[in-house]
Amino acid sequence: MSDSHNTQGEQWTEVGGAARGRARGRGRGRGRGDFRARGNSSGRGRGQGDASTTSRGESIGRGSPTQTFQRGPGFGDDRGRARGRGDSGPNSPSPSTFGGASTIRGRGAGGPTFQPTGGFETRGRGAFEARGRGGGGGGRPFRGGPAARGRGSATLFSPPNSSTALESRLSASEQDALISGFNALSISDGRPLRPGFGTRGVETKVRANFFALKYPKNATIYDYTIKVTPNLKTDEKGIRKRIFELLEGSRDLAPYLQHIAHDRTQRIVSRMQLPENFVVKVPYYEDGEGGPRPGAKVYEVEVELTAEHSTEDLDRYLAGDPDYLDYKKVERLISAINLVTIQHAARGAMSGKHRYFFKREEALPLGPHLEAWRGYFSSIRPVYKQLMVNVNVCMSAFYVPRTSFSDAIMAFSRQSQGAIPSSFLAKIKVTTTYQGYRARKKVKAIVNKPASQLTFPCDEYKGQISVANFFKRKYGIDLVHGDDLPVIDIGARERNIYVPAELCEIEAGQPFPHRLDEKGTSDMIKYACNPPAWNAGNITEIGLSKLGFPQQVSPMQAFDISVSSEMAVVPSRILPAPTVSYKSGRPNVRDGSWNILGVQFHQGATFDERCAVLVLRDGGYGDFVDAQDQAFKQVVDGFLEKCRKSGMTVRGQPRVDFVSLPRPSPQDPHRKQAIAAVESAIRNRPTTPQLQFLIIFLSNKDNNIYFGLKHLCDVKLGILTVCMLMSKAKESKGQDQYFSNNAMKVNAKLGGVNHLLGNQDTQWLANTMLVGMDVMHPTGKDVRLETPSIVAVVASCDTRFAQYPASIRTQEGRKEMIQQVERLIIERLEEYKKRIGKLPERIVVFRDGVSESQYHEVRSFELPRIKQAFGHFDANYKPKLTITVCGKRHQTRLYPTDANFMDRTGNSPAGTVVDRGITAVFDFDFYLQAHAALQGQARSAHYTVVYDDNAFSADAIQQGTNDLSYLWCRATKSVSLVPPAYWADQACERAKAYLHEILPPAPGSKESKMSVEQIKKRAQEIWGEGVHPRLRGTMFYL
């Protein structure tokens, strides 16, 4: 554990993240450790030579440039000889299908007896000819999908008969004409249009997971709203969805069925005009009943025309017509076309917006009664002179179908120390068969009584009867768990229908809406981590077909809509890296990374008598015993020596305290007793000198301990902290790397400066304050609606852009705009003025966490309040302001088209930027991949300039953002999101740790039973006055 300790995220995982992979390739291998090989070819060793400091705690070194890999008897550290575990059988594609004939790297050599099919070479796992570590394929075949999913270099995605020629719409003359039209416009609301396209960097091309969509010209699409009588309440979505299913089967709608698409709630779009006063009567019955019962409820569905959309309007918008600057003019038309394209996919399972899942052919285990499904994201994007469908691979957790509800309850109870899963399993759909047919119902509630004890009034049996006795007498069922499991209620709002859990099965295709446990999260990340070529092949060979695009499934054909099967090819550039400097030298930057062996921090902080060491013994195997423990002494001495060599001033030996923590118990789910013991130990120390900094050694990765410590020290005591795991600190392998990573954090938290950029790389930011802003919301269905959101505003306070103190607040939950933005900007400007002696002439804001639909809110709500903050200092103080929205939650993925511009993981190199072909028609936006992925697929950040007094050119903002990405002080690598925004995100994560008791409350805890007002009160008690005043000028949140 380190201070970058992660909490668990959402329940779905996007495929292609830069995480640790699953199937490691075994082909002809790169040396590892001090492995040396003999022969004539060349390669690189891992772990030998100079260690490169990374933020992942891994020591990666370069071996001798003349290492080779000739096989022979007695060949030392040889991995995987004659293993050949690839899945290149008859169902696997040949290299020409996924990635052409390029080579990828594997580990170990496949023996001569392994004879793969499908066109692969006879080499290692996955059967590619391979060099180096990783990438040699492996894994299961995915319905003919690519077997290549190892670690290391991967193939170039190059589909057969595909071209990398650019479309005519991307020609220089077309693009210049577009910009000329923008330059002649005057925009009143401050929205900056694209000022031009970038030119800096080495030009190349990339594929993007965008597919051209053709729609009919000069056509009309009719838009209808649906009114259902009797009215349905907002929480009756299941009934409304069922009504639409029954509507599709009605005779009245049959003549039009192939010409319509609907959203299953309130909207129908049609290629042909429907009759006026169109009303359909729908007798209601549940799926599985076979038909309506006598006296069944009848709903009237009224179809009312609300708009007629002309595709000519879309032509004009996509061409950049100035009369169509307002996206709202075509928003409904584009959403109508999107509705048509996903009509087929929406009949499967859905998990999150625009994510579609189908049959569980590739379900992967996630734990008891949970599994991971692979699906596809699909959404339409308007770009210059083209509609595109953005398609990506995604994964989500689902309940295992046909699982007995009683089994799920028992599994949950085992994992949560006996708590009742009232929120964990409520609201999911179940199937019952005790009535003689399959009835599908939603669980309304889990009743905390067993069937033998829960009674209800029953007219049939003239009085009160227990649930167990009722099922015995009515259906002849003897319950197995009548005495020990709760009953579930599957009734409607005002009517209770009690059913024993063992008589219910979990319905297929239901997403798991809660946070996964640590192992489930880890497994999901492993399943989702695939090389870029694998993802691209999966999308084109499987995903498009699953979504119904090649078949032009109904109703696409009736609308004359089709989707290309080829990925878009767009221009890209590779921006140069900035100069990185330390006190004693300038390391060579390569692939977004550099080595700091022998260099010192630009400005070292002081570690003196105000700093101490705290060891928390929590029953971990190998815990330090006491201050005389030789292993402990070696760790502390070694870490302090690392700090000295890195350029810090270390004075004397720090005071050391050991605390043995009370053991966890069901009565203390948040380990409050342990945190109280730590607080007592700290408060019992001598009061002089005042404690400023603590190095804390932990036994394990207990979130409750880690979060509790951060709240204690950040909020209550005002002490900076860095946490280290004893096990990692003691382990000789990787220890130097671990110490280096933590030394960087210690130096930055104490106010030091780790590294800088060259003067030429920051000239564009003279007299500028950089600001990062983010809002973090409580997520998942476990979280109470009244739980607050967290806001963070960080800003540079030095001319070197190294230190970013933070202002953090809570605000009403799920409000995206920062309600106190004026006050927070004032605080940051005050800190800047205190440090530098004057106010900045320019302010550049990077705003994270805002969706495209909220850009206008940033301009209408936050922008005027930021300007009001300027007036707090002087009515004439009006610095030039730029606001850029940034984020990584998009689904755009880039794939290199040229092996000369591909890194060892198969991704585009660090510095790849795209601002044509897949970007907005009018907006000033671009995609920038500033980092190099360690594994899996790199995800670029998307930047959109929404306000710009500084009138930055495309080159200035793109190159400048890329350069700033090298100023992440916790690592010797560029990062994927510009640091001011990244720091704001980290500050939100730290504040989230303070509220971990209610984000969400532990099942069965007293917090889980609190009322709305009690939750609000508890949140305020925990938050108190926020971060301690002594820490507000520091980067305590690192």
Number of C-alpha atoms within 10 A of each C-alpha: 20 21 17 17 14 12 14 13 14 14 23 27 21 22 28 26 22 20 20 19 24 19 25 23 38 37 40 31 28 29 28 22 16 14 16 20 23 14 12 11 12 16 20 22 26 20 21 19 15 15 20 22 27 21 19 12 20 18 21 21 19 18 22 18 11 16 20 20 24 12 14 9 5 7 13 10 14 19 20 21 20 18 19 28 22 29 23 30 18 13 16 25 21 21 25 17 19 28 24 15 19 17 19 31 30 37 31 31 27 30 16 13 10 18 15 23 17 16 17 21 21 22 30 35 39 38 33 35 22 33 26 29 29 33 36 41 35 30 21 19 20 15 14 19 22 30 30 37 30 35 32 27 27 34 30 27 27 25 20 12 7 9 13 16 11 14 11 10 15 16 11 10 10 13 17 13 11 19 17 12 12 19 12 9 10 11 11 7 10 13 18 20 22 21 17 18 19 20 13 16 17 13 13 16 23 24 21 22 25 28 23 20 20 14 19 14 12 12 14 19 21 20 25 21 16 19 17 19 12 11 11 13 9 7 9 12 13 13 16 19 15 17 24 19 13 17 21 15 13 16 11 14 16 12 10 15 17 17 20 25 26 21 16 19 18 15 19 21 26 24 20 14 17 20 10 9 10 13 17 17 16 21 19 19 18 17 14 12 13 10 12 14 12 7 8 12 12 15 17 16 19 16 22 19 19 11 15 16 19 17 19 13 15 23 19 16 25 19 18 21 16 14 9 17 17 11 14 10 15 22 12 14 23 20 15 22 20 18 23 26 29 25 21 20 22 19 11 14 17 20 22 12 9 16 24 26 24 19 14 17 10 16 16 17 18 22 15 15 20 21 23 28 25 26 28 25 25 24 19 22 20 21 20 23 17 22 23 24 22 22 27 26 23 22 25 26 29 26 24 25 17 14 18 19 22 21 16 22 23 18 16 19 15 10 11 16 13 15 17 20 22 18 16 19 23 16 15 20 20 25 21 19 13 15 9 9 12 16 16 20 22 18 20 20 20 23 17 14 16 21 27 21 16 18 18 14 11 12 9 8 11 8 10 13 18 18 22 24 19 21 18 13 11 11 12 11 14 12 18 11 17 21 13 13 22 26 27 29 21 23 16 13 9 5 9 14 14 20 23 23 26 22 17 24 21 25 21 18 20 18 23 23 22 20 21 21 14 11 11 21 21 15 19 26 23 18 25 28 27 31 31 31 27 27 30 31 21 21 23 20 19 16 22 22 15 19 26 18 22 13 14 19 21 19 22 27 14 16 24 14 18 19 21 16 17 17 25 23 24 22 20 26 21 22 24 16 22 23 17 21 21 19 17 13 14 18 18 13 17 13 18 22 21 20 20 22 13 11 17 21 26 19 19 24 22 20 23 15 18 16 23 19 19 21 27 25 22 19 13 13 11 12 22 23 13 16 14 9 11 12 19 20 14 13 18 19 13 16 20 22 16 17 26 19 16 24 24 24 16 19 14 10 15 19 14 16 17 18 17 13 18 16 11 15 11 13 9 12 18 22 20 15 16 23 21 16 15 24 16 12 14 18 11 9 13 9 9 8 10 12 19 19 22 23 20 21 24 25 22 20 13 14 17 18 22 20 22 24 22 24 26 19 21 25 22 18 20 20 20 24 27 22 21 22 19 25 18 17 25 19 13 12 13 18 19 19 22 26 23 24 22 24 25 25 26 27 25 25 23 19 20 22 22 28 24 26 20 15 14 9 18 18 11 13 17 13 16 23 24 23 25 27 29 28 26 24 23 20 20 16 14 19 17 20 14 17 24 25 22 27 29 27 31 30 30 22 26 18 16 17 21 21 22 29 25 30 25 21 23 24 18 16 16 17 14 21 18 24 17 15 24 19 16 23 23 19 19 23 23 16 22 22 14 12 13 13 10 12 21 20 15 19 23 23 24 29 26 24 20 18 13 10 8 13 17 14 14 19 17 13 14 18 19 13 19 18 16 18 20 19 14 12 14 9 9 8 15 17 17 15 20 20 22 22 24 24 22 16 14 13 19 18 24 28 25 26 21 15 15 10 18 19 18 24 30 28 31 32 26 29 28 29 30 26 24 21 24 25 19 19 24 26 16 23 25 24 26 28 29 34 26 27 25 18 26 31 28 28 26 27 21 23 25 23 24 22 24 18 15 14 14 14 14 20 16 14 18 25 23 18 19 29 24 22 25 28 25 22 23 21 24 25 25 28 24 24 28 27 26 30 28 24 27 31 24 18 28 27 20 25 28 24 20 23 23 20 21 24 20 20 21 18 21 18 17 9 16 18 13 15 12 13 10 13 21 16 12 18 21 15 11 17 18 12 12 19 23 17 14 14 21 18 16 18 20 28 25 20
